[in-house]
Amino acid sequence: MTRIGNVMRLQLVNRQAYVVLPLIVLGGAVLIAFLVFLLVPYGGPKHAIGATAAPLWAFVVVGIQALTLSFPFSQALGVTRRDFHLGTVMTAALTSGMLALIYLAIALLEKATGGWGMSGFFALPGLDGDAPLAALASYFTLAMLCFLSGYWCAAIFKRWGTVVLLTVLVGVSLAVVAAALLVIRFGAWDAVVGWLVSQGVLGMSAWGLVLAAALTASSYVTLRRVTQ
């Protein structure tokens, strides 16, 4: 456990990536959302979904840097791949939890102020202050998925290079599109949407954590074969 803690400290040496970058993106996104709320002449609820997603996309970059920048240095220090992987994932969980708490605090403020007095909401629809624990779990899961997606892509890149990474990404995209086309072709769209709605916020968070676990395991298998 001490070795894993050392990896976490190693990762957090780069606070600019784990802390400063997401906070700058978050602050900028909130400011832009405020300006949009002020400029849009609409009396109903206004949701800045694009601004909400910006810090999460930043976590994709953090996940990439967690491997590409820190892994070679960790190997020079004699850190095992297992300890590096576990320490990195735990660092991701820590920082994802911090980001989720910030999102929740914003959602609660928006609920208390009626959308900052402008009916403007930075929090995602359905993830507001009405169900704090569910919202916290969802934001944590989204942040982890973004981080692990970047980490997974970086592992593939370090192991096999750009061509294989692009091939995998195109293959995943085609699989998603093909699945959507099949659902539409067989008229199962309503059933799929109904099933997703029936899962609820916590249920979808649980499925997201299952996907996060799969990305974690796949990344480790790939990382074991990575050379510096």
DANORUR-V857897 format. One line per field, one symbol per residue. psi: psi as a letter, one per 30 degrees, with the letter a starting at -180 (. if undefined). Layout:
psi->???
This chain:
psi->eeeeeeeeeeefeifeeeeeeeeeeeeeeeeeeeeeeefjikfakkkieeeefefeeefeeeeeffeeefeeeeeffgkleeeeeeeeeeeeeeeeeeeeeeeeeeeeeeefghhggghkkekkkfhageieeeeeeeeeeeeeeeefeeeeeeeeeeefaeeeeeeeeeeeeeeeeeeeeeeeeghgeeeeeeeeeffleeeeeeeeeeeeeeeeeeeeeeefgkl.
